[in-house]
């Protein structure tokens, strides 16, 4: 996915995409080609950020459900997760990568979910 930062590779896991009405949940990953950001608590270089996010398509809002930071040696630095009461939604800025992402995930059709009564092939 395109970014303004040449050192960053960004990817959405479309297989993780869950849609319920106007709300879309999905996993994404941000990788620094050459780690140049340091975690302030551990002092370790951050290589990857793995996130589980939620977006409200019609309201142009986003929130973080969970996230993890990984160091350049592949070890987890930190992991956080938020329940519904802790979730903080914020506006998606116009022209941002988040807006591009919103348009992309919100344009995906809902996946068909097999019903309990459907016949197995």
DOTORDO-818810 format. One record per residue: residue in one letter; x, y, z of N, C-alpha, C, O in turn. Coordinates in steps of 0.05 Angstrom, whole numbers, padded with zeros to 5 digits, always signed. Layout:
residues N
AXYZXYZXYZXYZ...
//
This chain:
residues 121
X+00017-00023+00000+00000+00000+00000+00018+00025+00000+00038+00025+00014X+00011+00045-00015+00028+00068-00017+00029+00085+00009+00008+00088+00022X+00052+00095+00015+00055+00113+00038+00072+00136+00029+00086+00135+00009X+00073+00157+00045+00090+00180+00040+00118+00176+00050+00136+00191+00044X+00122+00154+00065+00148+00149+00077+00162+00126+00062+00151+00103+00063X+00184+00130+00049+00197+00109+00034+00208+00086+00052+00213+00065+00042X+00211+00091+00077+00221+00071+00096+00199+00053+00107+00205+00035+00123X+00174+00058+00099+00152+00043+00111+00137+00026+00090+00131+00035+00068X+00132+00001+00098+00115-00017+00082+00090-00022+00098+00092-00029+00122X+00067-00018+00086+00042-00021+00101+00025-00042+00087+00024-00043+00062X+00012-00059+00102-00004-00080+00090-00030-00085+00107-00029-00083+00132X-00051-00090+00093-00077-00098+00106-00081-00127+00101-00077-00137+00079X-00089-00142+00122-00096-00170+00119-00126-00172+00112-00143-00171+00129X-00132-00174+00086-00159-00174+00077-00174-00199+00085-00199-00199+00087X-00160-00220+00091-00173-00245+00101-00184-00240+00129-00202-00255+00138X-00174-00221+00144-00183-00215+00171-00207-00196+00172-00219-00192+00193X-00214-00185+00149-00235-00164+00148-00262-00175+00156-00272-00195+00145X-00274-00162+00176-00301-00169+00186-00318-00144+00184-00310-00122+00193X-00341-00147+00172-00358-00123+00169-00385-00129+00182-00397-00150+00178X-00394-00110+00198-00420-00112+00210-00433-00085+00206-00428-00065+00220X-00451-00083+00186-00463-00058+00179-00442-00039+00169-00428-00044+00150X-00440-00016+00183-00421+00005+00175-00394+00003+00189-00376+00019+00185X-00391-00018+00206-00366-00021+00221-00349-00043+00209-00359-00065+00203X-00324-00037+00205-00305-00056+00193-00282-00060+00213-00270-00041+00223X-00276-00086+00218-00253-00093+00235-00233-00109+00218-00241-00124+00201X-00207-00104+00222-00187-00117+00206-00159-00115+00220-00155-00099+00238X-00141-00132+00210-00113-00131+00219-00096-00117+00198-00101-00119+00174X-00076-00102+00207-00057-00090+00189-00029-00091+00202-00026-00096+00226X-00010-00086+00185+00018-00087+00194+00034-00065+00181+00031-00059+00157X+00050-00052+00197+00068-00031+00188+00097-00041+00193+00103-00048+00216X+00113-00041+00172+00141-00051+00175+00160-00028+00166+00156-00016+00145X+00180-00023+00183+00201-00004+00176+00223-00020+00161+00234-00039+00173X+00228-00012+00137+00250-00026+00121+00276-00025+00137+00290-00045+00140X+00283-00001+00146+00306+00002+00163+00296+00015+00189+00288+00039+00189X+00295+00000+00211+00284+00011+00236+00299+00036+00244+00324+00037+00247X+00283+00057+00249+00296+00083+00257+00280+00095+00281+00286+00118+00289X+00261+00080+00291+00246+00090+00314+00251+00072+00338+00252+00048+00336X+00255+00085+00361+00262+00070+00385+00238+00070+00404+00226+00091+00409X+00232+00047+00416+00212+00046+00437+00223+00059+00462+00245+00052+00471X+00209+00079+00472+00220+00095+00494+00223+00079+00520+00241+00084+00536X+00206+00059+00524+00208+00043+00549+00231+00023+00549+00245+00020+00569X+00235+00010+00526+00255-00012+00525+00281-00003+00512+00302-00015+00516X+00280+00019+00497+00304+00028+00483+00310+00012+00458+00331+00015+00445X+00292-00007+00450+00296-00024+00427+00285-00011+00402+00265+00003+00403X+00298-00017+00379+00288-00007+00354+00262-00022+00346+00260-00046+00350X+00243-00007+00336+00217-00019+00327+00219-00026+00298+00224-00009+00281X+00215-00052+00292+00215-00061+00264+00187-00063+00253+00182-00056+00230X+00168-00073+00269+00140-00077+00260+00120-00069+00281+00125-00071+00305X+00097-00061+00270+00073-00055+00287+00051-00073+00275+00044-00070+00252X+00039-00090+00292+00016-00106+00284-00008-00095+00298-00007-00091+00323X-00029-00090+00284-00053-00077+00296-00079-00092+00288-00080-00103+00266X-00098-00090+00305-00126-00098+00299-00141-00073+00303-00143-00061+00324X-00154-00064+00281-00167-00038+00281-00196-00040+00274-00206-00060+00264X-00210-00018+00280-00238-00016+00273-00243+00011+00260-00231+00032+00268X-00260+00012+00239-00267+00037+00226-00297+00038+00223-00310+00018+00217X-00308+00062+00227-00336+00067+00222-00337+00082+00195-00329+00105+00193X-00347+00068+00175-00346+00079+00148-00361+00105+00144-00349+00124+00133X-00385+00107+00153-00401+00131+00148-00392+00155+00165-00395+00178+00157X-00381+00150+00189-00372+00172+00206-00343+00179+00203-00334+00199+00214X-00328+00164+00187-00300+00169+00182-00284+00170+00209-00269+00189+00214X-00289+00149+00225-00276+00146+00251-00259+00120+00251-00265+00101+00237X-00239+00120+00268-00222+00096+00271-00214+00092+00300-00214+00111+00316X-00208+00067+00307-00199+00061+00334-00181+00036+00333-00181+00021+00314X-00166+00034+00355-00147+00011+00357-00158-00009+00377-00164-00002+00400X-00162-00034+00368-00172-00055+00385-00149-00069+00400-00151-00075+00423X-00127-00073+00385-00103-00085+00397-00079-00078+00380-00082-00072+00356X-00056-00080+00392-00032-00074+00377-00007-00086+00391-00007-00090+00415X+00013-00091+00374+00038-00102+00385+00061-00090+00370+00060-00085+00346X+00083-00085+00385+00108-00075+00373+00128-00098+00374+00130-00112+00393X+00143-00100+00352+00164-00120+00350+00190-00107+00343+00191-00088+00328X+00211-00117+00356+00238-00105+00352+00251-00116+00326+00240-00134+00314X+00274-00105+00319+00287-00113+00295+00298-00142+00297+00306-00154+00277X+00299-00153+00321+00307-00181+00324+00283-00200+00326+00286-00224+00331X+00259-00189+00321+00235-00206+00320+00220-00210+00346+00199-00223+00347X+00232-00200+00368+00219-00204+00394+00198-00182+00400+00200-00159+00391X+00177-00191+00413+00155-00172+00420+00166-00152+00441+00178-00160+00461X+00160-00127+00436+00168-00106+00455+00144-00100+00474+00147-00099+00498X+00121-00098+00462+00097-00090+00478+00072-00099+00463+00071-00101+00439X+00051-00105+00479+00025-00113+00468+00004-00099+00484+00005-00099+00509X-00016-00088+00471-00039-00075+00485-00065-00084+00472-00065-00090+00448X-00086-00085+00487-00112-00090+00476-00133-00075+00492-00129-00069+00515X-00155-00069+00478-00175-00052+00491-00203-00065+00487-00209-00076+00466X-00219-00064+00509-00246-00075+00507-00264-00052+00497-00255-00029+00493X-00289-00058+00494-00308-00038+00482-00309-00012+00499-00311+00010+00487X-00308-00014+00525-00309+00010+00542-00284+00027+00540-00285+00051+00544X-00261+00014+00533-00236+00028+00532-00230+00039+00504-00213+00056+00500X-00245+00030+00484-00239+00037+00456-00244+00067+00452-00264+00078+00459X-00224+00080+00440-00225+00109+00434-00226+00112+00404-00208+00103+00390X-00247+00124+00394-00250+00129+00366-00241+00157+00360-00247+00176+00375X-00227+00160+00338-00218+00187+00330-00224+00192+00300-00227+00173+00285X-00226+00217+00293-00232+00225+00266-00209+00218+00247-00186+00220+00255X-00215+00209+00223-00195+00203+00203-00189+00229+00187-00207+00239+00175X-00164+00238+00188-00158+00263+00174-00160+00260+00143-00152+00239+00132X-00171+00280+00130-00173+00280+00101-00145+00279+00089-00127+00293+00098X-00142+00263+00068-00117+00262+00053-00096+00244+00066-00073+00243+00057X-00103+00231+00088-00084+00215+00103-00083+00186+00092-00101+00178+00077X-00063+00171+00101-00063+00142+00095-00087+00128+00106-00098+00110+00094X-00095+00137+00130-00119+00126+00143-00144+00130+00126-00161+00113+00125X-00146+00153+00112-00169+00157+00095-00168+00139+00070-00189+00128+00062X-00145+00135+00059-00141+00116+00037-00150+00088+00046-00164+00074+00032X-00141+00081+00070-00147+00055+00081-00177+00052+00086-00189+00031+00080X-00190+00073+00097-00219+00073+00102-00233+00067+00076-00251+00051+00075X-00226+00082+00055-00239+00078+00029-00235+00050+00019-00253+00038+00006X-00212+00038+00023-00206+00011+00014-00222-00010+00029-00235-00026+00017X-00221-00009+00056-00235-00030+00072-00265-00026+00071-00279-00046+00072X-00274-00002+00069-00303+00003+00069-00315-00004+00042-00340-00008+00040X-00299-00006+00021-00310-00014-00005-00311-00044-00009-00322-00054-00028X-00300-00059+00010-00300-00088+00008-00327-00099+00016-00339-00090+00036X-00338-00118+00001-00364-00129+00008-00362-00147+00033-00340-00158+00039X-00384-00149+00047-00384-00167+00070-00380-00195+00061-00391-00203+00040X-00365-00211+00076-00361-00239+00069-00386-00254+00075-00400-00249+00095X-00392-00274+00058-00415-00291+00063-00408-00310+00086-00387-00322+00087X-00426-00311+00105-00423-00329+00128-00442-00352+00126-00466-00348+00124X-00431-00377+00126-00449-00400+00123-00468-00401+00147-00460-00398+00170X-00493-00407+00141-00513-00409+00163-00511-00437+00175-00501-00455+00162X-00521-00440+00199-00521-00466+00213-00537-00486+00198-00532-00510+00201X-00557-00478+00182-00575-00496+00168-00566-00502+00140-00579-00518+00126X-00544-00490+00131-00536-00494+00103-00522-00522+00100-00509-00531+00118X-00526-00533+00077-00514-00560+00072-00485-00557+00066-00476-00538+00053X-00469-00576+00076-00441-00577+00070-00436-00590+00043-00449-00611+00038X-00418-00580+00026-00414-00593+00000-00399-00619+00003-00393-00633-00016
//
